[in-house]
Amino acid sequence: QVQLVESGGGMVQYGGSLRLSCTASGFIFSHYGMTWVRQAPGKGPEWVSYINNNGDITYYTDSVKGRFTISRDNAKNTLYLEMNSLRPEDTALYYCARPKWKLSSSYFDGRPPLDGINFDYRGQGTQVTVSS
């Protein structure tokens, strides 16, 4: 069965860095685009970043552009999110999710992540907490 397992979260101070990983199994990882999604307490889920199946197309939500970098290693079935210059507003549960189709930039910018609608599998998530 499909499994997505995140790791790398934690508590950091303002301006700190973290690297999240998502290890995938149960499907041909190199055939699918992947996303990172985050959900802060009391808020809806938000796409953070998307990467296509071979890694040459990436999107980022505006608030993380220039600070976060998504990447993948298809040989290791692993997705990454390098997060730098972290801010308290980045505090959230971060999870990787497999979208049901290739996302366009307009869709990524205009539609929220909806479990079962535009992504079909997700991990349990890893908590990121940034203190001021």
C-alpha positions in Angstrom: 0.0 0.0 0.0 1.0 3.6 -0.5 2.9 5.1 2.5 4.4 8.5 3.0 6.5 9.1 6.1 7.8 12.5 7.0 10.7 13.4 9.3 12.9 16.3 10.2 10.5 18.6 11.9 11.3 20.3 15.3 11.5 23.5 17.2 13.8 26.3 16.0 14.3 29.9 16.6 13.4 32.7 14.3 15.8 32.7 11.3 16.7 29.0 11.8 16.7 26.2 9.3 15.2 22.7 9.0 15.2 20.0 6.4 12.1 17.9 6.0 12.2 14.5 4.3 9.3 12.3 3.0 10.0 8.7 2.2 7.6 7.1 -0.2 6.7 3.5 -0.8 4.0 1.4 -2.4 4.0 3.2 -5.7 6.4 4.2 -8.5 7.7 7.5 -7.0 9.3 8.7 -10.1 6.0 8.7 -12.0 4.3 11.3 -9.7 4.6 15.0 -8.9 4.7 15.6 -5.1 3.7 18.4 -2.8 4.4 19.7 0.6 1.3 21.0 2.5 1.1 22.7 5.8 -1.7 23.4 8.2 -1.4 25.8 11.1 -3.6 25.6 14.1 -7.1 27.1 13.4 -6.3 27.4 9.7 -7.0 25.4 6.5 -4.4 23.5 4.7 -2.1 25.4 2.4 0.1 24.2 -0.5 3.7 25.0 0.4 5.5 23.7 -2.7 5.1 21.3 -5.7 7.7 19.4 -7.7 6.9 17.5 -10.9 8.0 13.9 -11.3 11.5 14.5 -12.7 12.2 17.6 -10.6 12.4 20.3 -13.3 9.2 22.1 -12.4 8.7 23.6 -9.0 6.1 26.0 -7.5 6.1 27.8 -4.2 3.5 29.7 -2.3 4.5 33.4 -2.2 5.3 33.5 1.5 8.1 30.9 1.2 9.7 31.9 -2.1 13.4 32.5 -1.7 13.4 30.7 1.7 12.3 27.2 1.0 13.6 24.7 -1.6 11.8 21.6 -2.7 13.8 18.7 -4.2 13.5 15.0 -4.7 15.8 11.9 -5.1 13.9 9.4 -7.2 16.6 6.8 -6.6 15.8 7.0 -2.9 12.1 7.5 -3.2 12.5 10.6 -1.1 11.1 14.2 -1.2 12.8 17.0 0.6 11.9 20.5 1.8 14.8 22.7 2.8 13.5 25.6 5.0 15.7 28.6 5.7 15.1 31.9 7.4 12.2 30.4 9.3 9.5 32.7 10.8 6.9 32.2 13.5 4.2 32.2 10.8 5.8 29.1 9.3 4.7 27.1 12.4 2.5 24.3 11.3 2.1 20.6 10.7 3.9 19.9 7.4 3.0 16.8 5.4 3.8 15.5 2.0 1.0 14.7 -0.3 0.6 13.0 -3.7 -1.5 15.1 -6.0 -4.0 13.2 -8.3 -2.8 15.0 -11.4 0.0 17.3 -12.6 -0.6 20.7 -11.0 -0.4 23.8 -13.1 0.9 27.0 -11.5 -2.5 28.6 -11.7 -4.1 25.7 -10.0 -1.4 25.6 -7.3 -1.9 29.4 -6.7 -5.7 29.3 -6.9 -7.0 26.2 -5.3 -6.4 24.8 -1.7 -5.3 21.3 -1.1 -8.3 19.1 -0.5 -7.8 15.5 0.8 -9.5 13.1 -1.6 -10.2 15.9 -4.2 -6.8 17.0 -5.5 -4.5 14.7 -3.6 -5.1 11.1 -2.8 -2.4 10.1 -0.3 -0.6 12.0 2.5 1.7 11.3 5.3 0.9 11.9 9.0 3.0 15.0 9.1 5.9 16.5 11.0 5.5 19.5 13.3 7.5 22.6 12.7 7.5 25.2 15.5 9.4 28.5 15.1 9.8 30.7 18.1 10.3 34.5 18.0 
